[in-house]
Amino acid sequence: MIARASLRPLGVAAAFVVLTGACASGGSAPPPKVVNAGITFQNIAVPGTPLAEYRRCPTLPEHQHRLANKKRLFISISDFTDEPLHDRGIPGVVVFDYNDDGYQDVYVTNGPCRPSSLFENMMGKTGKLEFRDVAEQAGVALPGFNANGACAGDIDNSGRDSLYVLGRNGPNRLLLNQGDGRFKDITEESGAGGGSYSHVSCTMGDFSGNGRLGIAIANSSNLKNAKAIMDDTSTYNQPNQLLANTGGSTPHFEDVSVSSGFATPTPLIGQTWAVAAVDLFQRGCTDLVVGSDQGAVPLAKFAGGRDRGFIRVYKNDCRGRFTDVTQQLGLMESPGAWMGFAFGNLNFNGELSMFVTNFGDFMLPMYGLPQNLGDFSSRWLIQRPDGTIADPRSPAQLHPSETGADPTLGGLNATPFGWGVSTLDYDNDGYTDVAYYGGMQAIVGVNADNPGTLLRNDGPKKLIKGLYPSFSYDPALTKSGADNRTRITTGVASGDLNNDGHVDLVTAAQGVMVGKLTSDPQDFGSPFDSSAYLAEYRAVGVLSYKPAPGKTGEGTLAVEMNKGGNGNGSVAVRTLGAKGLVEDARANRDGIGAVVSFTPAGLPAAISPVMAGSSFASQNSLVQSFGMGTAKTGTVEVLWPGGVRNKLFDVRPGERITFPEIPCDHTDRSLSAKSFESCVDGALQDLVDGGKVTEPMAARFASSALRAFHEAHQPN
């Protein structure tokens, strides 16, 4: 049993106890799991580039309220409760190809005193990886608008991705991509404003199966104070929202939040931060997953506590009606401070599991709350074949690091705080890895326990109990030049920015730490034990605090380019929904909601859902990247919204595939070989005639479709 005495200078009035199996029994912690995969990252947002000019503007006068407190001789806990949340804003990042030139661009939101930025990738024009900010001429700068997160998708099936930008204590903005490099604000005409909530994260999906993208929104509290975190969240929370796309020459949206079953008339307990639209159960239907925050309230297992932060899953009936299946999946046993989502086949069982960021194992005692090691680990939650979720460290256990299903959490033992997160194969070995970042300005200081966390999947031979994956920490991001430990990062998105086959990372910070960090080392046997914090206040009595020298400055942007280094191959897949192009096609033009799997020869399948909004307040590229190790070929399979499956065999390293929806399912046993072939030929001819697919690629898709059909119809 270890007392967290080292936290007392931060203003913790109570005694804190954190348990670890090794230390509780008197032993020493095991050595941390650290690996060098031979991959390097380089931050290109350096002085002299437009990327380095980004600075997150704070929210006034809320920020001034916090600064005024810093000038007082003493303040109390009630003063902290009255302070704003995220007064430096919640910058989100969207990686998308706004001008359809084949290269991913970057949109980053900003605050009321500085415009948002659209960084155009110039590789298509100059052949060099460089960016210029075109937000003003594109009509997406939104001067004076206090923006939180954002998401993007083709809301009118025009072949162009539009932007949805979220407002803090005000309406959102829907910016329609007109195809000439400019966007038009259609918020009022479309009915997509969403009211004057503090909208934090958004995600798009075809929830009704009509081929049109709707929008789901995670709303928090008004953020003008911390009462939702410190007190009763059900009093201060705001309801989440779902907007249905009813179509039209200018898309129109209808609020179906309550009628769809997604939201309740009164807010749920637990402050919502994240939302993700994903075909979680691989049925061809887009479900919704929501993450909410436990806040500064003890878990129910501690005296006076109450569980209130949960991952909630809303299962779609494929027609836009949702049922909360959180209890049935076992997720009520996993309370936490859930912040951001990423999905993948993390344990190689063919199901979509999730990695979800959390408060981590180093920070929560800053709030003056009890915490046992493992209660708030950022971690993976594994989907079993029956759809239920297995938690390796359920906080329902008194001591998750001793009696959890996987007490050591894959050998990591402890993990840091996180906001944004992405699943990716950063070393292209064919196994799905995790990258996440985060810092939190919380009451008396800012945690600095996350240096940029890159977790390398140890592979199928290292599964624990045949179910739980194990990961090793790769410190590659600490050497990128971004100094992630001192950045208070919120927005995180990934994508291959220079089309070199390596996935890159883009992060936006709401602030940066200024001043000397205080070391707060732990002995968990974790790669993150060299924890630290920035002290903004220090305790001078019972619930009384005096300002300390530490402070924060304006947030920055980092673009960490993956330089590779191990010679492994990869492929890229961009889905193309064919509704309106091919008879009987159902998928929206981006193929958002599809689930793409890639199986390299001799390796297990990697699975990547096409998502328009996940992580935290951010969105990854819609182009799916897959590593394949040293394999020479692999197979791509796409499960489309609506349930149709298509395959492409013999995909080679370095290929960049545009995979069109062919509304002919090779697993459909009601089809004869002749009728299936006729369906495929007709669809591909339409796509060739429409200029969406070349004749050679059409021939490849046709050959693969027939092969897939015959393999699926072979006798068992």
LOLORO-943340 format. One line per 2 residues: number of its first residue (from 1); their letters; for each residue x, y, z of C-alpha. Coordinates in steps of 0.02 Angstrom, whole numbers. Last residue first. Layout:
N
NUM> a> X/Y/Z | ...
END
This chain:
716
716> np> -913/-1350/-2289 | -976/-1350/-2468
714> qh> -903/-1206/-2570 | -1019/-1058/-2586
712> ae> -907/-929/-2501 | -756/-982/-2604
710> hf> -857/-971/-2766 | -923/-798/-2724
708> ar> -752/-734/-2670 | -675/-793/-2834
706> la> -814/-710/-2933 | -793/-547/-2839
704> ss> -603/-552/-2859 | -616/-570/-3048
702> af> -742/-427/-3058 | -639/-314/-2945
700> ra> -483/-346/-3048 | -575/-313/-3212
698> am> -646/-152/-3141 | -470/-101/-3093
696> pe> -412/-123/-3274 | -566/-29/-3338
694> tv> -536/120/-3225 | -659/157/-3084
692> kg> -757/315/-3041 | -770/385/-3216
690> gd> -959/367/-3221 | -950/243/-3365
688> vl> -825/139/-3265 | -938/142/-3112
686> dq> -1090/93/-3214 | -992/-47/-3295
684> la> -939/-106/-3123 | -1118/-117/-3063
682> gd> -1178/-212/-3217 | -1035/-336/-3212
680> vc> -1060/-371/-3027 | -1248/-400/-3041
678> se> -1226/-512/-3195 | -1095/-614/-3104
676> fs> -1211/-635/-2954 | -1356/-686/-3066
674> ka> -1248/-818/-3151 | -1173/-887/-2991
672> sl> -1347/-903/-2917 | -1399/-784/-2779
670> sr> -1498/-836/-2625 | -1337/-888/-2540
668> dt> -1281/-707/-2518 | -1099/-716/-2460
666> hd> -1033/-635/-2620 | -1144/-484/-2589
664> cp> -1184/-385/-2746 | -1205/-198/-2719
662> ie> -1028/-159/-2779 | -969/-16/-2669
660> pf> -809/54/-2739 | -633/25/-2667
658> ti> -509/161/-2714 | -348/67/-2683
656> re> -177/140/-2647 | -51/2/-2680
654> gp> 119/10/-2595 | 128/-175/-2551
652> rv> 17/-284/-2662 | -168/-325/-2659
650> df> -194/-502/-2721 | -380/-516/-2682
648> lk> -518/-387/-2675 | -676/-427/-2580
646> nr> -853/-357/-2564 | -982/-377/-2425
644> vg> -1158/-304/-2424 | -1232/-266/-2252
642> gp> -1328/-104/-2274 | -1178/5/-2232
640> wl> -1037/-87/-2321 | -929/-229/-2256
638> ve> -768/-212/-2354 | -639/-350/-2378
636> vt> -459/-322/-2431 | -343/-470/-2461
634> gt> -154/-470/-2449 | 2/-494/-2552
632> ka> 192/-492/-2535 | 201/-508/-2346
630> tg> 352/-428/-2263 | 250/-336/-2131
628> mg> 77/-298/-2200 | 31/-129/-2127
626> fs> -142/-58/-2162 | -196/121/-2196
624> qv> -380/171/-2208 | -417/332/-2301
622> ls> -556/426/-2208 | -420/522/-2116
620> nq> -445/535/-1928 | -572/651/-1848
618> sa> -570/759/-1693 | -663/819/-1537
616> fs> -588/670/-1445 | -545/514/-1547
614> sg> -698/488/-1658 | -773/585/-1804
612> am> -814/530/-1980 | -773/346/-1960
610> vp> -724/210/-2084 | -698/58/-1972
608> si> -526/-24/-1974 | -497/-211/-1954
606> aa> -329/-300/-1963 | -338/-481/-2014
604> pl> -212/-607/-1950 | -46/-635/-2041
602> ga> 20/-765/-2163 | -31/-671/-2320
600> pt> -92/-499/-2268 | -274/-489/-2213
598> fs> -355/-319/-2227 | -524/-275/-2155
596> vv> -630/-123/-2193 | -790/-86/-2097
594> ag> -906/37/-2185 | -990/172/-2082
592> ig> -930/312/-2194 | -920/247/-2372
590> dr> -872/421/-2427 | -1014/429/-2556
588> na> -1150/363/-2440 | -1186/178/-2457
586> ra> -1347/106/-2526 | -1314/39/-2701
584> de> -1470/-38/-2778 | -1432/36/-2950
582> vl> -1259/112/-2962 | -1208/295/-2957
580> gk> -1343/370/-2845 | -1280/270/-2696
578> ag> -1106/208/-2743 | -1004/225/-2585
576> lt> -819/245/-2619 | -701/176/-2487
574> rv> -519/230/-2485 | -394/91/-2449
572> av> -207/112/-2419 | -79/-28/-2423
570> sg> 79/-61/-2321 | 251/-139/-2329
568> ng> 383/-158/-2193 | 555/-84/-2227
566> ng> 598/-48/-2044 | 631/138/-2046
564> gk> 468/231/-2059 | 480/421/-2059
562> nm> 312/448/-1974 | 281/635/-1980
560> ev> 229/718/-1819 | 123/871/-1855
558> al> 112/974/-1695 | -3/1123/-1665
556> tg> 12/1243/-1518 | -84/1303/-1366
554> eg> -69/1475/-1289 | 21/1489/-1123
552> tk> 5/1406/-953 | 63/1451/-778
550> gp> 175/1385/-639 | 236/1511/-510
548> ap> 121/1452/-369 | -41/1534/-311
546> ky> -90/1498/-130 | -221/1371/-80
544> sl> -345/1340/61 | -442/1179/80
542> vg> -359/1146/249 | -202/1250/249
540> va> -68/1322/136 | -91/1205/-12
538> ry> 2/1251/-170 | -65/1324/-332
536> ea> -12/1323/-516 | 99/1170/-495
534> ly> 150/1092/-661 | 154/904/-648
532> as> 272/756/-667 | 273/568/-694
530> sd> 432/466/-713 | 327/309/-687
528> fp> 266/312/-868 | 353/152/-928
526> sg> 262/64/-786 | 334/-43/-648
524> fd> 215/46/-530 | 350/136/-431
522> qp> 299/318/-448 | 394/477/-486
520> ds> 315/648/-454 | 438/774/-527
518> tl> 382/955/-520 | 386/1043/-687
516> kg> 472/1211/-699 | 377/1350/-783
514> vm> 262/1374/-932 | 149/1229/-982
512> vg> 71/1239/-1154 | -111/1267/-1197
510> qa> -262/1201/-1291 | -149/1082/-1385
508> at> -181/1018/-1561 | -111/853/-1624
506> vl> -77/782/-1797 | -4/606/-1815
504> dv> 68/519/-1969 | 33/346/-2039
502> hg> 168/275/-2152 | 132/218/-2331
500> dn> 222/364/-2414 | 62/455/-2459
498> nl> 127/621/-2389 | -4/652/-2256
496> dg> -42/472/-2209 | -176/498/-2078
494> sa> -201/521/-1892 | -300/636/-1778
492> vg> -280/702/-1601 | -365/853/-1522
490> tt> -340/883/-1335 | -157/914/-1298
488> ir> -96/1014/-1149 | 82/1024/-1216
486> tr> 221/1004/-1088 | 241/815/-1109
484> nd> 221/828/-1298 | 388/912/-1327
482> ag> 357/913/-1517 | 537/873/-1566
480> sk> 496/698/-1625 | 602/611/-1491
478> tl> 465/586/-1362 | 356/515/-1500
476> ap> 473/366/-1523 | 458/313/-1340
474> dy> 383/142/-1388 | 279/68/-1246
472> sf> 240/-117/-1258 | 66/-189/-1280
470> sp> -25/-347/-1229 | -191/-404/-1298
468> yl> -327/-485/-1191 | -419/-640/-1251
466> gk> -317/-801/-1251 | -289/-784/-1064
464> il> -162/-649/-1106 | -120/-632/-1290
462> kk> 66/-630/-1328 | 66/-746/-1479
460> pg> -67/-638/-1563 | 44/-483/-1573
458> dn> 142/-371/-1454 | 41/-218/-1507
456> rl> 151/-63/-1496 | 86/75/-1382
454> lt> 136/254/-1425 | 99/377/-1285
452> gp> 149/557/-1312 | 240/612/-1155
450> nd> 85/586/-1047 | 115/616/-861
448> an> 122/807/-864 | -29/847/-758
446> vg> -80/1028/-744 | -109/1118/-580
444> vi> -221/1161/-434 | -394/1140/-510
442> aq> -365/1033/-664 | -276/1091/-819
440> mg> -278/924/-908 | -153/847/-1026
438> gy> -174/722/-1164 | -102/609/-1297
436> ya> -141/441/-1377 | -65/321/-1502
434> vd> -121/140/-1515 | -60/-10/-1617
432> ty> -150/-132/-1733 | -40/-275/-1794
430> gd> 13/-296/-1975 | 196/-252/-1949
428> nd> 171/-80/-2027 | 269/10/-1889
426> yd> 135/140/-1850 | -10/20/-1873
424> lt> -146/138/-1816 | -276/158/-1680
422> sv> -300/340/-1634 | -326/434/-1472
420> gw> -374/608/-1410 | -393/647/-1225
418> gf> -275/546/-1116 | -207/525/-940
416> pt> -66/402/-913 | -54/212/-904
414> an> -5/91/-765 | 46/-93/-755
412> lg> 106/-98/-937 | 120/-288/-936
410> gl> -38/-318/-1036 | -140/-225/-908
408> tp> -48/-303/-760 | -208/-365/-676
406> da> -282/-445/-832 | -454/-506/-775
404> gt> -437/-389/-626 | -392/-456/-454
402> es> -229/-368/-412 | -219/-213/-523
400> ph> -409/-198/-515 | -411/-183/-324
398> lq> -590/-165/-264 | -655/-243/-424
396> ap> -798/-143/-500 | -656/-38/-569
394> sr> -643/-170/-707 | -464/-195/-762
392> pd> -456/-311/-912 | -632/-259/-965
390> ai> -722/-386/-1075 | -866/-318/-1180
388> tg> -1014/-422/-1237 | -1044/-446/-1423
386> dp> -1057/-636/-1419 | -888/-651/-1508
384> rq> -807/-553/-1365 | -771/-368/-1383
382> il> -617/-311/-1290 | -600/-148/-1193
380> wr> -427/-72/-1212 | -354/48/-1085
378> ss> -328/219/-1009 | -316/166/-827
376> fd> -443/246/-710 | -471/115/-575
374> gl> -310/24/-615 | -213/72/-460
372> nq> -337/114/-324 | -402/291/-313
370> pl> -467/399/-171 | -508/579/-214
368> gy> -427/745/-173 | -438/811/-351
366> mp> -250/797/-379 | -277/615/-329
364> lm> -342/586/-507 | -177/611/-598
362> fd> -60/462/-605 | -161/307/-650
360> gf> -250/374/-803 | -394/495/-816
358> nt> -464/395/-962 | -436/361/-1146
356> vf> -533/222/-1230 | -462/86/-1341
354> ms> -600/-12/-1424 | -634/-186/-1489
352> le> -707/-228/-1658 | -717/-417/-1677
350> gn> -611/-531/-1787 | -523/-616/-1641
348> fn> -355/-533/-1674 | -338/-451/-1502
346> ln> -343/-268/-1553 | -459/-289/-1701
344> gf> -487/-101/-1706 | -572/50/-1629
342> af> -524/220/-1558 | -621/324/-1433
340> gm> -591/476/-1321 | -626/543/-1146
338> wa> -696/416/-1023 | -680/465/-840
336> gp> -724/294/-773 | -858/167/-732
334> se> -829/-8/-803 | -953/-130/-726
332> ml> -1095/-39/-813 | -1008/-93/-972
330> gl> -1067/-273/-962 | -1136/-279/-1138
328> qq> -1314/-301/-1077 | -1301/-148/-964
326> tv> -1238/-34/-1102 | -1370/-93/-1225
324> dt> -1457/76/-1246 | -1575/46/-1391
322> fr> -1573/155/-1546 | -1695/182/-1688
320> gr> -1618/242/-1850 | -1676/106/-1969
318> cd> -1534/-18/-1944 | -1601/-65/-1770
316> nk> -1455/37/-1703 | -1371/-12/-1540
314> yv> -1332/131/-1423 | -1175/93/-1322
312> ri> -1136/193/-1166 | -960/206/-1096
310> fg> -989/261/-918 | -955/400/-792
308> rd> -1080/403/-648 | -1028/279/-514
306> rg> -1065/350/-342 | -955/375/-191
304> ga> -990/417/-9 | -865/287/51
302> fk> -771/206/-92 | -839/65/-200
300> al> -959/188/-283 | -818/280/-368
298> pv> -772/446/-289 | -840/607/-366
296> ag> -729/735/-452 | -788/688/-626
294> qd> -846/514/-677 | -844/572/-857
292> sg> -943/514/-1007 | -903/420/-1166
290> vv> -1034/387/-1300 | -1044/248/-1430
288> ld> -1168/255/-1574 | -1213/114/-1693
286> tc> -1205/113/-1882 | -1284/-39/-1965
284> gr> -1200/-162/-2086 | -1200/-297/-1951
282> qf> -1018/-280/-1895 | -1057/-268/-1708
280> ld> -979/-97/-1681 | -1034/-22/-1846
278> va> -965/145/-1788 | -1026/321/-1748
276> av> -918/390/-1608 | -955/512/-1466
274> aw> -842/594/-1338 | -848/714/-1192
272> tq> -1010/683/-1097 | -1024/735/-914
270> gi> -1087/591/-808 | -1268/575/-758
268> lp> -1381/576/-909 | -1465/736/-966
266> tp> -1654/751/-962 | -1765/715/-1113
264> ta> -1655/563/-1149 | -1544/546/-1301
262> fg> -1514/410/-1430 | -1688/336/-1429
260> ss> -1727/402/-1603 | -1871/509/-1540
258> vs> -1757/591/-1412 | -1617/655/-1522
256> vd> -1719/666/-1682 | -1673/846/-1723
254> ef> -1705/870/-1910 | -1572/916/-2036
252> hp> -1587/990/-2210 | -1465/963/-2351
250> ts> -1471/1098/-2485 | -1543/1017/-2639
248> gg> -1643/913/-2516 | -1601/773/-2396
246> tn> -1682/730/-2229 | -1517/716/-2136
244> al> -1558/666/-1957 | -1480/766/-1815
242> lq> -1438/673/-1654 | -1404/767/-1493
240> np> -1329/743/-1320 | -1415/823/-1172
238> qn> -1327/957/-1068 | -1257/925/-896
236> yt> -1279/1044/-749 | -1405/958/-638
234> st> -1361/780/-689 | -1179/821/-655
232> dd> -1204/844/-469 | -1051/931/-397
230> mi> -867/946/-442 | -870/902/-626
228> ak> -1037/981/-672 | -996/1125/-556
226> an> -835/1167/-647 | -886/1337/-712
224> kl> -919/1424/-878 | -906/1253/-962
222> ns> -1093/1258/-1007 | -1100/1071/-977
220> sn> -1049/938/-1103 | -1131/899/-1269
218> ai> -1083/753/-1380 | -1158/775/-1553
216> ai> -1222/648/-1679 | -1237/701/-1862
214> gl> -1333/620/-2004 | -1256/563/-2167
212> rg> -1371/510/-2308 | -1373/338/-2391
210> ng> -1548/297/-2328 | -1495/167/-2198
208> sf> -1567/269/-2054 | -1406/302/-1957
206> dg> -1294/344/-2103 | -1153/415/-2000
204> mt> -1068/573/-1942 | -976/609/-1779
202> cs> -965/758/-1663 | -869/811/-1508
200> vh> -881/958/-1386 | -1046/1052/-1405
198> sy> -1065/1174/-1262 | -1249/1206/-1291
196> sg> -1331/1354/-1377 | -1439/1266/-1505
194> gg> -1399/1129/-1630 | -1360/1239/-1779
192> ag> -1405/1106/-1909 | -1568/1183/-1974
190> se> -1502/1173/-2152 | -1542/1352/-2201
188> et> -1473/1423/-2039 | -1310/1325/-2043
186> id> -1281/1337/-2231 | -1111/1423/-2223
184> kf> -1036/1400/-2395 | -865/1322/-2425
182> rg> -735/1365/-2555 | -604/1267/-2651
180> dg> -714/1255/-2804 | -809/1099/-2748
178> qn> -947/1187/-2653 | -905/1110/-2484
176> ll> -1049/1152/-2367 | -1001/1228/-2199
174> lr> -1115/1182/-2055 | -1084/1292/-1902
172> np> -1131/1248/-1723 | -1239/1356/-1612
170> gn> -1175/1433/-1450 | -1106/1392/-1278
168> rg> -947/1329/-1360 | -982/1298/-1543
166> lv> -946/1143/-1647 | -885/1144/-1827
164> yl> -966/1033/-1959 | -863/1029/-2118
162> sd> -910/970/-2292 | -826/831/-2391
160> rg> -848/831/-2579 | -904/686/-2690
158> sn> -1077/762/-2707 | -1161/639/-2592
156> di> -1249/783/-2501 | -1174/765/-2326
154> dg> -1003/711/-2387 | -913/708/-2220
152> ac> -817/810/-2093 | -801/826/-1904
150> ag> -762/966/-1782 | -718/1000/-1601
148> na> -727/1162/-1499 | -750/1327/-1588
146> nf> -776/1501/-1516 | -822/1598/-1674
144> gp> -751/1774/-1690 | -678/1737/-1861
142> la> -750/1577/-1939 | -594/1530/-2040
140> vg> -695/1410/-2151 | -730/1520/-2302
138> aq> -600/1443/-2418 | -513/1610/-2440
136> ea> -498/1631/-2252 | -452/1451/-2212
134> vd> -312/1438/-2341 | -169/1409/-2219
132> rf> -22/1341/-2318 | 60/1171/-2296
130> el> 219/1089/-2355 | 266/913/-2405
128> kg> 343/948/-2575 | 281/895/-2747
126> tk> 228/1074/-2778 | 45/1058/-2824
124> gm> -9/888/-2760 | 112/901/-2615
122> mn> 35/1066/-2560 | -68/1002/-2414
120> ef> -192/1140/-2373 | -194/1192/-2191
118> ls> -368/1250/-2146 | -354/1357/-1990
116> sp> -481/1425/-1865 | -481/1612/-1838
114> rc> -412/1700/-1682 | -499/1801/-1548
112> pg> -652/1690/-1527 | -561/1524/-1517
110> nt> -483/1400/-1638 | -520/1242/-1736
108> vy> -391/1146/-1837 | -421/1081/-2014
106> vd> -284/976/-2094 | -268/920/-2276
104> qy> -242/743/-2342 | -178/722/-2518
102> gd> -272/644/-2665 | -323/808/-2746
100> dn> -501/799/-2680 | -504/981/-2623
98> yd> -551/951/-2440 | -449/793/-2419
96> fv> -473/758/-2233 | -381/761/-2066
94> vv> -493/851/-1940 | -417/917/-1779
92> gp> -506/986/-1626 | -456/1129/-1512
90> ig> -547/1127/-1345 | -534/1303/-1273
88> rd> -411/1393/-1161 | -549/1414/-1032
86> hl> -564/1225/-1033 | -677/1221/-881
84> pe> -718/1387/-800 | -683/1431/-618
82> dt> -829/1429/-496 | -779/1258/-429
80> fd> -602/1321/-405 | -666/1464/-297
78> si> -767/1339/-196 | -606/1243/-164
76> si> -530/1399/-87 | -417/1542/-142
74> fl> -273/1635/-64 | -168/1790/-102
72> rk> -263/1832/-260 | -176/1864/-426
70> kn> -200/1685/-489 | -387/1705/-460
68> al> -389/1850/-584 | -306/1740/-715
66> rh> -445/1611/-698 | -580/1742/-719
64> qh> -484/1817/-866 | -496/1649/-953
62> ep> -684/1652/-935 | -694/1829/-1009
60> lt> -637/1772/-1136 | -607/1599/-1209
58> pc> -424/1568/-1250 | -348/1577/-1425
56> rr> -253/1424/-1482 | -94/1470/-1574
54> ye> -57/1411/-1751 | 95/1497/-1825
52> al> 198/1338/-1817 | 94/1258/-1956
50> pt> 128/1408/-2069 | 314/1363/-2065
48> gp> 457/1474/-2008 | 466/1399/-1835
46> va> 429/1212/-1836 | 268/1116/-1865
44> in> 367/978/-1951 | 377/863/-1799
42> qf> 482/711/-1844 | 440/531/-1801
40> ti> 557/382/-1801 | 522/196/-1816
38> ga> 649/63/-1766 | 523/-33/-1661
36> nv> 610/17/-1499 | 521/-67/-1354
34> vk> 484/-26/-1172 | 391/-139/-1051
32> pp> 432/-74/-877 | 534/-182/-757
30> pa> 429/-269/-625 | 383/-174/-465
28> sg> 477/-220/-308 | 406/-334/-176
26> gs> 321/-293/-11 | 156/-375/-51
24> ac> 69/-208/-77 | 216/-152/-183
22> ag> 199/-291/-310 | 10/-291/-317
20> tl> -7/-104/-327 | -124/0/-221
18> vv> -146/187/-221 | -193/274/-61
16> fa> -222/458/-42 | -222/557/118
14> aa> -337/709/116 | -290/891/91
12> vg> -218/877/-82 | -152/1047/-128
10> lp> -20/1011/-257 | 112/1000/-121
8> rl> 18/845/-58 | 49/742/-215
6> sa> 210/663/-157 | 119/591/-7
4> ra> 31/469/-122 | 26/334/12
2> im> 79/165/-56 | 0/0/0
END
